[in-house]
Amino acid sequence: MGDLATDSNVIDSDEAHFGAPVKVLAPKEAVLFVLPGNWLAVHALTCAGTQWQYDNHGVEIALDYQRADIAWRYSDITLTPKDFEKLQLLERSIISMIRRPDEQQPESGITLTIRR
Protein backbone atom coordinates (compact mmCIF):
# COMPACT_ATOMS: atom_id res chain seq x y z
CA MET A 1 0.00 0.00 0.00
CA GLY A 2 2.88 2.34 0.77
CA ASP A 3 2.13 5.94 -0.12
CA LEU A 4 -1.53 5.20 -0.86
CA ALA A 5 -2.25 4.75 2.83
CA THR A 6 -0.67 8.05 3.81
CA ASP A 7 -2.61 9.98 1.15
CA SER A 8 -5.99 8.52 2.11
CA ASN A 9 -8.37 10.41 4.38
CA VAL A 10 -10.09 7.14 5.26
CA ILE A 11 -7.07 5.07 6.26
CA ASP A 12 -5.66 6.58 9.45
CA SER A 13 -4.50 3.76 11.67
CA ASP A 14 -1.26 1.78 11.54
CA GLU A 15 -3.23 -1.45 11.09
CA ALA A 16 -4.82 -0.14 7.91
CA HIS A 17 -1.42 1.06 6.70
CA PHE A 18 -0.12 -2.49 6.89
CA GLY A 19 -3.10 -4.04 5.10
CA ALA A 20 -5.44 -4.97 7.97
CA PRO A 21 -9.14 -4.56 7.27
CA VAL A 22 -10.48 -1.13 8.11
CA LYS A 23 -12.63 -1.26 11.23
CA VAL A 24 -15.82 0.73 10.90
CA LEU A 25 -16.81 2.20 14.23
CA ALA A 26 -20.48 2.22 15.05
CA PRO A 27 -21.79 5.74 15.58
CA LYS A 28 -22.51 6.58 19.21
CA GLU A 29 -26.18 6.88 19.86
CA ALA A 30 -27.28 10.11 21.51
CA VAL A 31 -29.61 9.69 24.44
CA LEU A 32 -32.17 12.28 25.43
CA PHE A 33 -33.99 11.86 28.71
CA VAL A 34 -37.34 13.66 28.85
CA LEU A 35 -39.45 14.21 31.93
CA PRO A 36 -43.00 12.90 31.47
CA GLY A 37 -44.49 16.40 31.86
CA ASN A 38 -42.37 17.64 28.95
CA TRP A 39 -42.93 14.68 26.63
CA LEU A 40 -45.70 16.25 24.51
CA ALA A 41 -43.71 19.43 23.86
CA VAL A 42 -40.60 17.46 22.87
CA HIS A 43 -42.67 15.15 20.66
CA ALA A 44 -44.35 18.16 19.00
CA LEU A 45 -40.95 19.77 18.37
CA THR A 46 -39.51 16.65 16.75
CA CYS A 47 -42.67 16.12 14.72
CA ALA A 48 -42.44 19.68 13.36
CA GLY A 49 -38.69 19.47 12.83
CA THR A 50 -39.06 20.05 9.10
CA GLN A 51 -41.10 23.22 9.59
CA TRP A 52 -38.37 25.70 10.50
CA GLN A 53 -38.06 29.14 8.93
CA TYR A 54 -34.51 29.88 7.76
CA ASP A 55 -32.52 33.06 7.27
CA ASN A 56 -30.49 33.81 4.12
CA HIS A 57 -27.61 31.70 5.43
CA GLY A 58 -29.71 28.60 6.03
CA VAL A 59 -29.82 28.95 9.82
CA GLU A 60 -33.05 28.29 11.70
CA ILE A 61 -34.72 31.41 13.05
CA ALA A 62 -38.11 30.10 14.24
CA LEU A 63 -40.71 27.41 13.75
CA ASP A 64 -43.39 28.22 11.21
CA TYR A 65 -46.39 27.55 13.45
CA GLN A 66 -48.90 27.39 10.61
CA ARG A 67 -46.99 24.61 8.87
CA ALA A 68 -46.11 22.97 12.21
CA ASP A 69 -49.81 22.88 13.09
CA ILE A 70 -50.45 20.78 9.96
CA ALA A 71 -47.74 18.32 11.04
CA TRP A 72 -49.23 18.18 14.54
CA ARG A 73 -52.73 17.52 13.21
CA TYR A 74 -51.48 14.67 11.02
CA SER A 75 -49.63 13.25 14.03
CA ASP A 76 -52.70 13.67 16.25
CA ILE A 77 -50.89 16.05 18.62
CA THR A 78 -53.01 18.58 20.52
CA LEU A 79 -51.04 21.15 22.47
CA THR A 80 -52.48 22.80 25.55
CA PRO A 81 -51.38 26.39 26.28
CA LYS A 82 -48.93 25.03 28.90
CA ASP A 83 -47.47 22.52 26.40
CA PHE A 84 -47.17 25.28 23.80
CA GLU A 85 -45.17 27.37 26.31
CA LYS A 86 -42.84 24.42 26.82
CA LEU A 87 -42.49 24.02 23.05
CA GLN A 88 -41.58 27.69 22.70
CA LEU A 89 -38.99 27.35 25.47
CA LEU A 90 -37.42 24.45 23.59
CA GLU A 91 -37.52 26.45 20.36
CA ARG A 92 -35.80 29.44 22.00
CA SER A 93 -33.19 27.12 23.55
CA ILE A 94 -32.38 25.63 20.16
CA ILE A 95 -32.14 29.08 18.57
CA SER A 96 -29.79 30.29 21.31
CA MET A 97 -27.57 27.20 20.90
CA ILE A 98 -27.36 27.79 17.16
CA ARG A 99 -26.48 31.46 17.58
CA ARG A 100 -23.76 31.14 20.22
CA PRO A 101 -21.02 33.49 19.07
CA ASP A 102 -18.29 31.62 20.95
CA GLU A 103 -18.89 28.33 19.19
CA GLN A 104 -18.60 27.66 15.51
CA GLN A 105 -21.33 25.37 14.29
CA PRO A 106 -20.07 22.56 12.04
CA GLU A 107 -23.41 22.56 10.26
CA SER A 108 -26.68 24.35 10.65
CA GLY A 109 -29.55 22.55 12.24
CA ILE A 110 -30.22 20.36 15.23
CA THR A 111 -31.84 17.00 14.89
CA LEU A 112 -33.59 15.18 17.69
CA THR A 113 -34.59 11.57 17.24
CA ILE A 114 -37.07 10.15 19.71
CA ARG A 115 -37.64 6.46 20.22
CA ARG A 116 -40.28 5.04 22.46
N, CA, C and O atoms as a MOPAC input file, in Angstrom:
PM7 MOZYME 1SCF
protein

 N      0.83000 1    -1.18400 1     0.00000 1
 C      0.00000 1     0.00000 1     0.00000 1
 C      0.87800 1     1.25300 1     0.00000 1
 O      0.59800 1     2.20600 1    -0.72700 1
 N      1.91700 1     1.25500 1     0.79600 1
 C      2.88400 1     2.33700 1     0.77200 1
 C      2.28300 1     3.70800 1     0.87000 1
 O      1.56900 1     4.02400 1     1.82200 1
 N      2.57900 1     4.54000 1    -0.13900 1
 C      2.13300 1     5.93500 1    -0.12100 1
 C      0.62500 1     6.09500 1    -0.21400 1
 O      0.09100 1     7.12800 1     0.19100 1
 N     -0.07600 1     5.08900 1    -0.74200 1
 C     -1.53100 1     5.20300 1    -0.86200 1
 C     -2.18300 1     5.37600 1     0.50300 1
 O     -3.14000 1     6.13600 1     0.65100 1
 N     -1.65700 1     4.66600 1     1.50200 1
 C     -2.25300 1     4.74800 1     2.83200 1
 C     -2.04400 1     6.12500 1     3.45200 1
 O     -2.92100 1     6.61600 1     4.16200 1
 N     -0.92400 1     6.74300 1     3.20200 1
 C     -0.66900 1     8.04900 1     3.81000 1
 C     -1.45700 1     9.15500 1     3.12400 1
 O     -1.70200 1    10.19600 1     3.73300 1
 N     -1.86000 1     8.95600 1     1.87600 1
 C     -2.61200 1     9.97700 1     1.15200 1
 C     -4.11400 1     9.85700 1     1.36300 1
 O     -4.86300 1    10.75300 1     0.97200 1
 N     -4.56400 1     8.77500 1     1.96900 1
 C     -5.98800 1     8.52100 1     2.10800 1
 C     -6.53900 1     9.19600 1     3.36100 1
 O     -5.92900 1     9.13800 1     4.42800 1
 N     -7.68800 1     9.82900 1     3.22000 1
 C     -8.37200 1    10.40500 1     4.37700 1
 C     -9.06800 1     9.33600 1     5.19900 1
 O     -9.34300 1     9.54500 1     6.38000 1
 N     -9.35300 1     8.20200 1     4.59500 1
 C    -10.09300 1     7.14000 1     5.26200 1
 C     -9.16500 1     6.26800 1     6.10000 1
 O     -9.53600 1     5.83700 1     7.19300 1
 N     -7.98600 1     6.01100 1     5.60500 1
 C     -7.07300 1     5.07400 1     6.26400 1
 C     -6.14700 1     5.85100 1     7.19200 1
 O     -5.19300 1     6.48100 1     6.73600 1
 N     -6.42900 1     5.80500 1     8.50200 1
 C     -5.66000 1     6.57900 1     9.45300 1
 C     -4.78100 1     5.71900 1    10.35800 1
 O     -3.70900 1     6.16100 1    10.77300 1
 N     -5.20300 1     4.53900 1    10.65800 1
 C     -4.49700 1     3.75800 1    11.67000 1
 C     -3.32100 1     2.98500 1    11.08600 1
 O     -3.24600 1     2.75800 1     9.87800 1
 N     -2.41000 1     2.58800 1    11.96100 1
 C     -1.26400 1     1.77900 1    11.54500 1
 C     -1.70300 1     0.43400 1    10.98800 1
 O     -1.10400 1    -0.06900 1    10.03800 1
 N     -2.74700 1    -0.15800 1    11.57300 1
 C     -3.23500 1    -1.44900 1    11.09500 1
 C     -3.64600 1    -1.35600 1     9.62300 1
 O     -3.29700 1    -2.21700 1     8.81500 1
 N     -4.38000 1    -0.31600 1     9.29200 1
 C     -4.81600 1    -0.14400 1     7.90600 1
 C     -3.62300 1     0.09400 1     6.99400 1
 O     -3.61800 1    -0.35500 1     5.84800 1
 N     -2.61600 1     0.79500 1     7.49300 1
 C     -1.42300 1     1.06200 1     6.69900 1
 C     -0.73400 1    -0.23900 1     6.28800 1
 O     -0.17900 1    -0.34400 1     5.19400 1
 N     -0.78000 1    -1.22700 1     7.18300 1
 C     -0.12400 1    -2.49300 1     6.89000 1
 C     -1.06600 1    -3.54100 1     6.32900 1
 O     -0.74000 1    -4.72800 1     6.34000 1
 N     -2.22800 1    -3.13100 1     5.83800 1
 C     -3.10200 1    -4.04000 1     5.10400 1
 C     -4.20500 1    -4.68600 1     5.90000 1
 O     -4.95900 1    -5.48000 1     5.33700 1
 N     -4.34500 1    -4.39100 1     7.18400 1
 C     -5.43700 1    -4.97500 1     7.97300 1
 C     -6.75100 1    -4.36200 1     7.51700 1
 O     -6.78500 1    -3.22800 1     7.03800 1
 N     -7.83100 1    -5.11600 1     7.66900 1
 C     -9.13500 1    -4.56100 1     7.27400 1
 C     -9.45600 1    -3.31200 1     8.08700 1
 O     -9.13000 1    -3.22400 1     9.27100 1
 N    -10.08800 1    -2.36900 1     7.44600 1
 C    -10.47900 1    -1.13400 1     8.11500 1
 C    -11.66500 1    -1.44700 1     9.01300 1
 O    -12.65100 1    -2.04600 1     8.58300 1
 N    -11.55200 1    -1.02900 1    10.27100 1
 C    -12.63400 1    -1.25900 1    11.22800 1
 C    -13.56700 1    -0.05700 1    11.19200 1
 O    -13.15000 1     1.08000 1    11.41300 1
 N    -14.82200 1    -0.32800 1    10.91400 1
 C    -15.82400 1     0.73300 1    10.89800 1
 C    -16.41300 1     0.83100 1    12.29300 1
 O    -16.98600 1    -0.13100 1    12.80300 1
 N    -16.27200 1     1.99000 1    12.90300 1
 C    -16.81200 1     2.19600 1    14.23400 1
 C    -18.28300 1     2.54300 1    14.14400 1
 O    -18.70500 1     3.34800 1    13.31400 1
 N    -19.04700 1     1.92100 1    15.01100 1
 C    -20.48000 1     2.22400 1    15.04800 1
 C    -20.67100 1     3.61600 1    15.62600 1
 O    -20.01200 1     3.97500 1    16.60200 1
 N    -21.56200 1     4.40500 1    15.03900 1
 C    -21.79200 1     5.74100 1    15.58400 1
 C    -22.37900 1     5.64700 1    16.98900 1
 O    -23.18900 1     4.76600 1    17.27700 1
 N    -21.96600 1     6.55500 1    17.85100 1
 C    -22.50500 1     6.57900 1    19.20500 1
 C    -23.91800 1     7.12100 1    19.14600 1
 O    -24.19800 1     8.09900 1    18.45400 1
 N    -24.78500 1     6.48200 1    19.87000 1
 C    -26.18300 1     6.88500 1    19.86400 1
 C    -26.41300 1     7.93700 1    20.94400 1
 O    -26.07800 1     7.72800 1    22.11000 1
 N    -26.97900 1     9.05100 1    20.55000 1
 C    -27.28400 1    10.10900 1    21.50700 1
 C    -28.52800 1     9.72700 1    22.29900 1
 O    -29.48800 1     9.18500 1    21.75100 1
 N    -28.49600 1    10.01000 1    23.56700 1
 C    -29.61400 1     9.69000 1    24.43900 1
 C    -30.18900 1    10.99300 1    24.98400 1
 O    -29.45800 1    11.86400 1    25.45500 1
 N    -31.48100 1    11.10600 1    24.91200 1
 C    -32.17100 1    12.27800 1    25.43200 1
 C    -33.20700 1    11.80300 1    26.44300 1
 O    -34.14100 1    11.08100 1    26.09700 1
 N    -33.03300 1    12.21100 1    27.67400 1
 C    -33.99300 1    11.86200 1    28.70900 1
 C    -35.00000 1    13.00600 1    28.83400 1
 O    -34.62100 1    14.17200 1    28.94400 1
 N    -36.27800 1    12.65900 1    28.81600 1
 C    -37.34400 1    13.65800 1    28.85300 1
 C    -38.25500 1    13.35600 1    30.03600 1
 O    -38.71600 1    12.22800 1    30.21000 1
 N    -38.50600 1    14.37400 1    30.83900 1
 C    -39.45400 1    14.21300 1    31.93500 1
 C    -40.85200 1    14.00800 1    31.36200 1
 O    -41.19200 1    14.60400 1    30.34000 1
 N    -41.66600 1    13.17500 1    32.00700 1
 C    -43.00300 1    12.89500 1    31.47000 1
 C    -43.83800 1    14.15100 1    31.20300 1
 O    -44.59300 1    14.19300 1    30.23100 1
 N    -43.71300 1    15.16400 1    32.04800 1
 C    -44.48500 1    16.39600 1    31.85800 1
 C    -44.05800 1    17.20300 1    30.64600 1
 O    -44.79400 1    18.08100 1    30.19400 1
 N    -42.88200 1    16.91900 1    30.11700 1
 C    -42.36600 1    17.64000 1    28.94900 1
 C    -42.46700 1    16.82300 1    27.66100 1
 O    -42.11300 1    17.30500 1    26.58600 1
 N    -42.94500 1    15.59700 1    27.77500 1
 C    -42.92900 1    14.68400 1    26.63300 1
 C    -43.69700 1    15.23900 1    25.42900 1
 O    -43.20000 1    15.17100 1    24.30500 1
 N    -44.88100 1    15.77800 1    25.63900 1
 C    -45.69900 1    16.24900 1    24.51200 1
 C    -45.01700 1    17.39600 1    23.77700 1
 O    -45.05300 1    17.44700 1    22.54700 1
 N    -44.40000 1    18.30800 1    24.50500 1
 C    -43.70600 1    19.43000 1    23.86300 1
 C    -42.51000 1    18.94300 1    23.04800 1
 O    -42.28200 1    19.41700 1    21.93500 1
 N    -41.75100 1    18.00500 1    23.59400 1
 C    -40.60300 1    17.45800 1    22.86600 1
 C    -41.07500 1    16.68900 1    21.64500 1
 O    -40.48400 1    16.80700 1    20.57100 1
 N    -42.12200 1    15.91100 1    21.79400 1
 C    -42.67000 1    15.15000 1    20.66300 1
 C    -43.18500 1    16.09900 1    19.57400 1
 O    -42.97600 1    15.85000 1    18.38600 1
 N    -43.85000 1    17.17700 1    19.97300 1
 C    -44.35000 1    18.15500 1    18.99800 1
 C    -43.18800 1    18.82900 1    18.26600 1
 O    -43.26300 1    19.06300 1    17.05900 1
 N    -42.11300 1    19.13800 1    18.99800 1
 C    -40.95400 1    19.76600 1    18.36600 1
 C    -40.30200 1    18.83500 1    17.35100 1
 O    -39.95100 1    19.26600 1    16.25300 1
 N    -40.14000 1    17.58800 1    17.70100 1
 C    -39.50900 1    16.65300 1    16.74800 1
 C    -40.42800 1    16.37500 1    15.56300 1
 O    -39.96000 1    16.18100 1    14.44100 1
 N    -41.71900 1    16.35600 1    15.80900 1
 C    -42.67100 1    16.11700 1    14.72000 1
 C    -42.65000 1    17.27100 1    13.72200 1
 O    -42.80700 1    17.06200 1    12.51900 1
 N    -42.45600 1    18.49100 1    14.22600 1
 C    -42.44400 1    19.67800 1    13.36500 1
 C    -41.02400 1    20.06800 1    12.97800 1
 O    -40.78900 1    21.20300 1    12.56400 1
 N    -40.09300 1    19.16500 1    13.10500 1
 C    -38.69100 1    19.47100 1    12.83500 1
 C    -38.38100 1    19.89800 1    11.41700 1
 O    -37.32100 1    20.47100 1    11.16500 1
 N    -39.27700 1    19.63400 1    10.48900 1
 C    -39.05900 1    20.05200 1     9.09800 1
 C    -39.74400 1    21.38100 1     8.79400 1
 O    -39.75700 1    21.82200 1     7.64500 1
 N    -40.30900 1    22.01600 1     9.80600 1
 C    -41.10500 1    23.22500 1     9.58600 1
 C    -40.42200 1    24.48900 1    10.10400 1
 O    -41.09800 1    25.42200 1    10.54000 1
 N    -39.11300 1    24.52700 1    10.06200 1
 C    -38.37300 1    25.70300 1    10.50500 1
 C    -38.35200 1    26.77200 1     9.41400 1
 O    -38.36500 1    26.46400 1     8.22300 1
 N    -38.32100 1    28.02500 1     9.84200 1
 C    -38.05800 1    29.13800 1     8.93200 1
 C    -36.56300 1    29.40700 1     8.99900 1
 O    -35.96600 1    29.36300 1    10.07500 1
 N    -35.95600 1    29.68800 1     7.84700 1
 C    -34.51100 1    29.87600 1     7.75800 1
 C    -34.17600 1    31.29800 1     7.32400 1
 O    -34.95100 1    31.95000 1     6.62400 1
 N    -33.00000 1    31.76700 1     7.75400 1
 C    -32.52400 1    33.05600 1     7.26600 1
 C    -31.78600 1    32.85300 1     5.94300 1
 O    -31.78000 1    31.74600 1     5.40500 1
 N    -31.17600 1    33.89100 1     5.42200 1
 C    -30.49400 1    33.81200 1     4.12200 1
 C    -29.27300 1    32.89900 1     4.12700 1
 O    -28.78000 1    32.50600 1     3.07000 1
 N    -28.78700 1    32.56400 1     5.32200 1
 C    -27.61000 1    31.70200 1     5.42800 1
 C    -27.97900 1    30.26400 1     5.75700 1
 O    -27.09800 1    29.44000 1     6.00100 1
 N    -29.27200 1    29.95400 1     5.76600 1
 C    -29.71500 1    28.59600 1     6.03200 1
 C    -29.74700 1    28.22300 1     7.50100 1
 O    -29.74200 1    27.03800 1     7.83400 1
 N    -29.78000 1    29.20800 1     8.38700 1
 C    -29.82200 1    28.95200 1     9.81700 1
 C    -31.25500 1    29.13000 1    10.31600 1
 O    -31.94300 1    30.07400 1     9.92600 1
 N    -31.69700 1    28.22100 1    11.17700 1
 C    -33.05300 1    28.28600 1    11.69500 1
 C    -33.26000 1    29.55900 1    12.50900 1
 O    -32.41700 1    29.93700 1    13.32300 1
 N    -34.40200 1    30.21500 1    12.27200 1
 C    -34.71600 1    31.40700 1    13.05400 1
 C    -35.97300 1    31.21300 1    13.89500 1
 O    -36.11600 1    31.86100 1    14.93200 1
 N    -36.88600 1    30.34200 1    13.47800 1
 C    -38.10900 1    30.09600 1    14.23700 1
 C    -38.89100 1    28.97500 1    13.57500 1
 O    -38.69600 1    28.67400 1    12.39800 1
 N    -39.77700 1    28.36300 1    14.34500 1
 C    -40.70900 1    27.40800 1    13.75200 1
 C    -41.80600 1    28.17800 1    13.02800 1
 O    -42.24700 1    29.23000 1    13.48900 1
 N    -42.23300 1    27.65600 1    11.91300 1
 C    -43.38800 1    28.21500 1    11.21300 1
 C    -44.60600 1    27.50300 1    11.80900 1
 O    -44.89500 1    26.35800 1    11.46300 1
 N    -45.31500 1    28.19300 1    12.70900 1
 C    -46.39500 1    27.54800 1    13.45500 1
 C    -47.56500 1    27.11100 1    12.57700 1
 O    -48.23700 1    26.13000 1    12.89500 1
 N    -47.81700 1    27.81400 1    11.49200 1
 C    -48.90300 1    27.39000 1    10.61100 1
 C    -48.58600 1    26.04000 1     9.97300 1
 O    -49.43400 1    25.14800 1     9.94100 1
 N    -47.37500 1    25.89600 1     9.47200 1
 C    -46.98600 1    24.60600 1     8.87400 1
 C    -46.81400 1    23.54100 1     9.94600 1
 O    -47.16000 1    22.38000 1     9.72600 1
 N    -46.28100 1    23.92500 1    11.10900 1
 C    -46.10700 1    22.96900 1    12.20700 1
 C    -47.46100 1    22.43200 1    12.66000 1
 O    -47.59000 1    21.25300 1    12.99100 1
 N    -48.47600 1    23.31000 1    12.67300 1
 C    -49.81300 1    22.87900 1    13.08600 1
 C    -50.34100 1    21.76900 1    12.17200 1
 O    -51.02200 1    20.85600 1    12.63900 1
 N    -50.03400 1    21.84200 1    10.89200 1
 C    -50.45000 1    20.78000 1     9.96400 1
 C    -49.76900 1    19.46500 1    10.33800 1
 O    -50.40800 1    18.41200 1    10.35800 1
 N    -48.46900 1    19.53000 1    10.63300 1
 C    -47.74500 1    18.32400 1    11.04400 1
 C    -48.31800 1    17.76200 1    12.33600 1
 O    -48.44300 1    16.54700 1    12.48600 1
 N    -48.66700 1    18.64600 1    13.27500 1
 C    -49.22600 1    18.17900 1    14.54100 1
 C    -50.59900 1    17.54800 1    14.34000 1
 O    -50.91800 1    16.54600 1    14.98200 1
 N    -51.41100 1    18.11700 1    13.46100 1
 C    -52.73100 1    17.52000 1    13.21100 1
 C    -52.59700 1    16.13800 1    12.59300 1
 O    -53.31800 1    15.21700 1    12.97800 1
 N    -51.67600 1    15.97900 1    11.63100 1
 C    -51.48000 1    14.66500 1    11.01800 1
 C    -50.91100 1    13.65400 1    12.00800 1
 O    -51.12200 1    12.45100 1    11.86200 1
 N    -50.19600 1    14.14000 1    13.00600 1
 C    -49.62700 1    13.25100 1    14.02600 1
 C    -50.53000 1    13.12700 1    15.24500 1
 O    -50.15600 1    12.50100 1    16.23700 1
 N    -51.71500 1    13.71900 1    15.17600 1
 C    -52.70000 1    13.66600 1    16.25200 1
 C    -52.13400 1    14.23000 1    17.56300 1
 O    -52.30500 1    13.64300 1    18.63100 1
 N    -51.45600 1    15.37800 1    17.45800 1
 C    -50.89300 1    16.05400 1    18.62300 1
 C    -51.72400 1    17.30600 1    18.89700 1
 O    -51.87300 1    18.16300 1    18.02600 1
 N    -52.25900 1    17.40600 1    20.10400 1
 C    -53.01000 1    18.58000 1    20.51800 1
 C    -52.26100 1    19.22100 1    21.67200 1
 O    -52.10000 1    18.61600 1    22.73200 1
 N    -51.80600 1    20.44500 1    21.46100 1
 C    -51.04300 1    21.15400 1    22.47500 1
 C    -51.95100 1    22.02300 1    23.32800 1
 O    -52.76200 1    22.79300 1    22.81400 1
 N    -51.80200 1    21.88700 1    24.63900 1
 C    -52.47600 1    22.80300 1    25.55400 1
 C    -51.64400 1    24.08500 1    25.61400 1
 O    -50.49300 1    24.08600 1    25.17900 1
 N    -52.20200 1    25.17000 1    26.14400 1
 C    -51.38500 1    26.38800 1    26.27600 1
 C    -50.08700 1    26.14900 1    27.06100 1
 O    -49.05000 1    26.71100 1    26.71000 1
 N    -50.12600 1    25.33200 1    28.10800 1
 C    -48.92500 1    25.03400 1    28.90100 1
 C    -47.90800 1    24.25000 1    28.05800 1
 O    -46.71000 1    24.52500 1    28.12200 1
 N    -48.38000 1    23.28100 1    27.27300 1
 C    -47.47300 1    22.51600 1    26.40500 1
 C    -46.87600 1    23.40700 1    25.32200 1
 O    -45.71500 1    23.24100 1    24.94700 1
 N    -47.67600 1    24.36100 1    24.81500 1
 C    -47.16700 1    25.27700 1    23.80300 1
 C    -46.07600 1    26.17300 1    24.38000 1
 O    -45.10300 1    26.47700 1    23.69000 1
 N    -46.22100 1    26.60100 1    25.64100 1
 C    -45.17200 1    27.37300 1    26.31200 1
 C    -43.87700 1    26.56500 1    26.40400 1
 O    -42.78600 1    27.09100 1    26.18100 1
 N    -44.01300 1    25.29500 1    26.73200 1
 C    -42.83700 1    24.42400 1    26.82000 1
 C    -42.18200 1    24.26400 1    25.44500 1
 O    -40.95700 1    24.27900 1    25.32800 1
 N    -43.00400 1    24.11200 1    24.41600 1
 C    -42.49300 1    24.01800 1    23.05400 1
 C    -41.71300 1    25.27200 1    22.67800 1
 O    -40.63600 1    25.18500 1    22.08800 1
 N    -42.25600 1    26.43600 1    23.01900 1
 C    -41.57500 1    27.68600 1    22.70400 1
 C    -40.26500 1    27.82300 1    23.48000 1
 O    -39.29300 1    28.37100 1    22.96000 1
 N    -40.23200 1    27.33900 1    24.69900 1
 C    -38.98900 1    27.35200 1    25.47200 1
 C    -37.93500 1    26.47700 1    24.79500 1
 O    -36.77000 1    26.86200 1    24.70100 1
 N    -38.34400 1    25.31100 1    24.32800 1
 C    -37.41800 1    24.44600 1    23.58600 1
 C    -36.93800 1    25.12600 1    22.30800 1
 O    -35.75400 1    25.08000 1    21.97400 1
 N    -37.86200 1    25.75100 1    21.60600 1
 C    -37.51700 1    26.45400 1    20.36100 1
 C    -36.49200 1    27.55600 1    20.63000 1
 O    -35.49300 1    27.66600 1    19.92000 1
 N    -36.74300 1    28.37200 1    21.65900 1
 C    -35.79700 1    29.44400 1    22.00200 1
 C    -34.44600 1    28.88400 1    22.43000 1
 O    -33.40900 1    29.47400 1    22.12600 1
 N    -34.44800 1    27.75400 1    23.13100 1
 C    -33.19000 1    27.12400 1    23.55200 1
 C    -32.37700 1    26.67200 1    22.34500 1
 O    -31.16000 1    26.85200 1    22.29800 1
 N    -33.06100 1    26.08600 1    21.37800 1
 C    -32.37500 1    25.63500 1    20.16300 1
 C    -31.80400 1    26.82600 1    19.40500 1
 O    -30.66000 1    26.79100 1    18.95200 1
 N    -32.60500 1    27.88000 1    19.27000 1
 C    -32.14000 1    29.08400 1    18.56700 1
 C    -30.91400 1    29.66500 1    19.26100 1
 O    -29.95500 1    30.05900 1    18.59800 1
 N    -30.93700 1    29.72200 1    20.59700 1
 C    -29.78800 1    30.29000 1    21.31200 1
 C    -28.55500 1    29.40900 1    21.17200 1
 O    -27.43800 1    29.92600 1    21.12900 1
 N    -28.72800 1    28.09300 1    21.10000 1
 C    -27.57400 1    27.20100 1    20.89600 1
 C    -26.97600 1    27.39700 1    19.50800 1
 O    -25.75700 1    27.36500 1    19.33800 1
 N    -27.83800 1    27.60000 1    18.52400 1
 C    -27.35900 1    27.79300 1    17.15900 1
 C    -26.59300 1    29.10200 1    17.03200 1
 O    -25.60700 1    29.18100 1    16.29900 1
 N    -27.04300 1    30.12000 1    17.74000 1
 C    -26.48100 1    31.46400 1    17.58200 1
 C    -25.36300 1    31.79300 1    18.55200 1
 O    -24.97000 1    32.95600 1    18.63300 1
 N    -24.83900 1    30.84700 1    19.28200 1
 C    -23.75800 1    31.14500 1    20.22300 1
 C    -22.56200 1    31.68700 1    19.46700 1
 O    -22.02500 1    31.01300 1    18.58800 1
 N    -22.13700 1    32.90100 1    19.79900 1
 C    -21.01700 1    33.49100 1    19.06700 1
 C    -19.67400 1    32.84800 1    19.38900 1
 O    -18.73900 1    32.93900 1    18.59300 1
 N    -19.56700 1    32.19400 1    20.55400 1
 C    -18.28900 1    31.62100 1    20.94900 1
 C    -18.05400 1    30.22600 1    20.40000 1
 O    -16.96800 1    29.67300 1    20.57000 1
 N    -19.03900 1    29.65600 1    19.75300 1
 C    -18.89100 1    28.33000 1    19.18700 1
 C    -19.19600 1    28.36900 1    17.69800 1
 O    -20.18200 1    28.96600 1    17.26700 1
 N    -18.35300 1    27.73800 1    16.93900 1
 C    -18.60200 1    27.66500 1    15.50500 1
 C    -19.37200 1    26.38800 1    15.23500 1
 O    -18.94200 1    25.30000 1    15.61600 1
 N    -20.49100 1    26.52300 1    14.58700 1
 C    -21.32700 1    25.37300 1    14.29300 1
 C    -20.77900 1    24.62200 1    13.07900 1
 O    -20.55000 1    25.23400 1    12.03500 1
 N    -20.56200 1    23.30700 1    13.19500 1
 C    -20.07300 1    22.55900 1    12.04400 1
 C    -21.09500 1    22.50200 1    10.91100 1
 O    -20.73100 1    22.43000 1     9.73700 1
 N    -22.35500 1    22.53400 1    11.26900 1
 C    -23.41400 1    22.55800 1    10.26400 1
 C    -24.63600 1    23.18700 1    10.89500 1
 O    -24.80100 1    23.15200 1    12.11500 1
 N    -25.47600 1    23.75200 1    10.08600 1
 C    -26.68100 1    24.35500 1    10.65100 1
 C    -27.69800 1    23.25700 1    10.91900 1
 O    -27.76000 1    22.25200 1    10.21200 1
 N    -28.47300 1    23.47000 1    11.93300 1
 C    -29.54700 1    22.55200 1    12.24300 1
 C    -29.24900 1    21.65300 1    13.42400 1
 O    -28.09900 1    21.29700 1    13.68200 1
 N    -30.29100 1    21.29700 1    14.12700 1
 C    -30.21900 1    20.36400 1    15.23400 1
 C    -31.28000 1    19.32000 1    14.98100 1
 O    -32.42100 1    19.64300 1    14.65000 1
 N    -30.90800 1    18.09300 1    15.13500 1
 C    -31.83800 1    17.00100 1    14.88900 1
 C    -32.03900 1    16.21400 1    16.15700 1
 O    -31.06800 1    15.77200 1    16.77000 1
 N    -33.26400 1    16.03100 1    16.56100 1
 C    -33.59100 1    15.18100 1    17.68800 1
 C    -34.30600 1    13.95900 1    17.15600 1
 O    -35.21700 1    14.07500 1    16.33700 1
 N    -33.90500 1    12.80500 1    17.60900 1
 C    -34.59100 1    11.57100 1    17.23500 1
 C    -35.14800 1    10.97200 1    18.51400 1
 O    -34.40900 1    10.76400 1    19.47700 1
 N    -36.41900 1    10.69800 1    18.53000 1
 C    -37.06700 1    10.15100 1    19.71400 1
 C    -37.53900 1     8.74500 1    19.41400 1
 O    -38.19500 1     8.48000 1    18.40700 1
 N    -37.18400 1     7.85200 1    20.32400 1
 C    -37.63700 1     6.46200 1    20.21800 1
 C    -38.41600 1     6.12800 1    21.47100 1
 O    -38.04300 1     6.52800 1    22.57400 1
 N    -39.45300 1     5.42400 1    21.30400 1
 C    -40.27900 1     5.04100 1    22.46400 1
 C    -39.84800 1     3.70500 1    22.98400 1
 O    -40.41700 1     3.20800 1    23.95600 1

